[in-house]
Amino acid sequence: MDLDSQISLDNLLFVERRCRSCGEHKNLLEDFYIMRRSKPSLASSYAYECKECTIKRITDKRSKP
C-alpha cells in the first residue's frame, strides 16, 4: 500500500502551519519553502519556518562582520 500515490497536492491547499520563529499561522503552500522536492505532496516536506523569517534570519546573519 503506497500512501504517496493516495495523497495529492490538492489535499494540502488549505493546510496551515505555525511558524516556529514568529508563531503566526500561515498557509503551507504560499508561505513556507519546500525542503524535500522529491515528495511535494507531503506536509512534512515543507520547512517549519516561514519565508519571511527565513529571509530575515539569513540577512541578519550575513550582515554581521
C-alpha positions in Angstrom: 0.0 0.0 0.0 1.6 3.2 -1.2 0.4 6.3 0.7 2.2 8.7 -1.6 0.1 7.8 -4.5 -3.1 8.3 -2.5 -2.3 11.8 -1.3 -2.4 14.6 -3.9 -1.3 18.2 -3.7 -5.0 19.2 -3.6 -5.1 17.9 0.0 -2.5 20.5 1.1 -4.2 23.6 -0.4 -5.9 24.7 2.8 -3.3 23.5 5.3 -1.9 26.0 7.7 1.2 25.7 9.8 2.5 27.7 12.7 6.0 29.3 12.1 8.4 28.2 14.8 10.1 31.7 14.7 7.3 34.2 14.7 4.5 31.9 15.9 2.0 33.1 13.3 -0.3 30.6 11.4 0.3 30.8 7.7 -0.6 29.0 4.5 1.6 26.0 3.9 2.0 26.3 0.1 2.4 30.0 -0.1 4.4 31.0 2.9 6.8 28.1 3.5 9.7 26.8 1.5 9.6 23.2 0.3 12.6 21.3 1.6 12.2 17.9 0.0 11.3 18.4 -3.6 11.0 14.6 -4.2 7.8 14.4 -2.2 5.9 17.7 -2.5 2.6 16.1 -1.6 3.6 15.6 2.0 3.2 18.3 4.6 6.4 17.3 6.2 8.3 18.2 3.0 7.9 21.9 3.9 10.0 23.9 6.3 8.8 24.8 9.8 10.0 28.4 9.4 8.1 30.8 7.1 9.7 32.5 4.2 9.7 35.9 5.8 11.5 34.7 9.0 14.0 32.7 6.9 14.9 35.7 4.8 15.2 37.9 7.9 17.4 35.2 9.7 19.7 34.9 6.7 20.2 38.6 6.1 20.8 39.3 9.8 23.4 36.6 10.0 25.2 37.7 6.8 25.2 41.4 7.6 27.2 40.9 10.8 31.0 41.0 10.4 
